[in-house]
């Protein structure tokens, strides 16, 4: 988990959770932006990069991290947003902030796993990318 506003100071910097006999999820807490982490000695190539309810379009602070989040290894980038239009604008901003070839696997669409409870916002939208 990476972010300049990351909390969890009472947690160890790394820990693992076991889920069943064959699944172990390793957590690394990094209080930095993704660009900073991707250039650090402790960087580990991810299997998946995700930014939940990201707001790329609302925060200029995302700009320097967008390109490093697109991994040449082929690790997918998944981001979510509350509104379809914002998700589409996030996709445009992502493309404007990289020279890498981006293949959209899933166009912005309603998240089938979102809660069905009534809230003040729409169901988050999800977009999935892979860099080749």
C-alpha positions in Angstrom: 0.0 0.0 0.0 1.6 3.2 -1.2 0.6 6.8 -0.6 1.9 10.0 1.0 -1.0 10.1 3.4 -0.8 6.4 4.3 -1.6 5.8 8.0 -0.9 2.6 9.9 2.0 3.9 11.9 1.2 1.2 14.5 1.6 -1.5 11.9 4.9 -3.1 10.9 6.2 -1.8 7.5 5.8 -5.4 6.1 3.4 -8.2 7.0 1.7 -11.1 5.4 -1.8 -12.6 5.7 -2.5 -16.2 4.8 -5.7 -17.1 3.1 -6.0 -20.8 2.6 -3.2 -23.3 2.1 -1.9 -21.7 -1.2 -2.5 -18.0 -0.9 -0.3 -15.6 1.1 -0.8 -11.9 0.6 2.2 -9.7 1.4 1.6 -6.1 2.5 4.3 -3.4 2.3 3.4 0.0 3.7 5.2 2.9 1.9 4.5 6.5 2.9 5.5 8.0 -0.5 3.9 8.5 -3.9 4.2 5.7 -6.5 6.9 7.4 -8.5 9.1 7.8 -5.4 8.5 4.1 -4.4 9.2 2.9 -8.0 12.6 4.5 -7.8 13.5 3.3 -4.3 15.8 0.4 -3.5 12.9 -1.4 -1.7 10.8 -1.4 -4.9 9.3 -4.8 -5.8 7.7 -5.4 -9.2 4.0 -5.7 -8.6 1.6 -8.3 -9.9 -1.2 -5.7 -10.0 -1.3 -1.9 -9.5 -4.5 -0.4 -8.2 -5.8 3.0 -7.3 -9.2 2.9 -5.7 -11.5 5.9 -6.0 -8.4 7.6 -7.3 -9.4 11.1 -8.5 -6.5 11.4 -11.0 -8.2 14.4 -12.6 -8.8 16.2 -9.3 -5.2 16.1 -7.9 -2.1 17.3 -9.8 0.0 15.3 -7.3 -1.0 12.2 -9.2 0.8 13.4 -12.4 4.3 12.2 -11.7 3.0 8.7 -10.5 0.8 7.9 -13.5 3.6 6.8 -15.9 5.4 4.6 -13.3 2.1 2.9 -12.5 2.0 1.5 -16.0 4.4 -1.4 -15.7 6.4 -2.9 -18.6 6.1 -6.2 -16.9 2.5 -6.3 -17.9 1.1 -5.9 -14.4 -2.4 -4.6 -14.9 -3.4 -1.1 -13.6 -6.9 -1.0 -12.2 -8.4 2.2 -11.0 -11.9 3.0 -9.8 -13.9 6.2 -9.6 -17.4 7.1 -8.4 -18.7 8.5 -11.7 -18.4 7.1 -15.3 -17.5 10.5 -16.7 -14.7 11.0 -14.1 -13.4 7.5 -14.9 -13.2 8.4 -18.6 -11.5 11.7 -17.8 -9.0 9.8 -15.6 -8.3 7.5 -18.6 -7.6 10.5 -20.8 -5.3 12.0 -18.2 -3.4 8.7 -17.8 -2.8 8.6 -21.6 -1.7 12.2 -21.6 0.9 11.5 -18.9 2.7 8.5 -20.5 4.4 7.7 -23.8 4.0 4.0 -23.2 1.6 1.9 -25.3 -1.6 1.4 -23.3 -4.0 -1.4 -24.1 -7.4 -0.9 -22.5 -8.7 -4.4 -21.4 -11.9 -3.1 -19.8 -13.5 0.2 -20.8 -14.9 2.3 -18.0 -18.0 0.4 -16.7 -20.0 -0.2 -13.6 -18.2 -2.3 -11.0 -20.2 -5.5 -10.7 -18.8 -6.0 -7.2 -20.0 -2.7 -5.7 -22.4 -2.5 -2.9 -26.1 -2.5 -3.8 -26.9 -0.3 -0.7 -28.3 3.1 -1.5 -25.6 5.8 -1.0 -25.2 9.4 -2.2 -22.9 8.5 -5.1 -23.2 6.1 -8.0 -21.5 2.7 -8.0 -17.7 3.1 -8.6 -16.5 2.6 -12.1 -13.6 0.4 -12.9 -11.0 0.5 -15.7 -8.4 -2.1 -16.4 -5.2 -1.5 -18.4 -2.1 -3.6 -19.4 1.0 -2.2 -20.9 2.8 -4.1 -23.7 
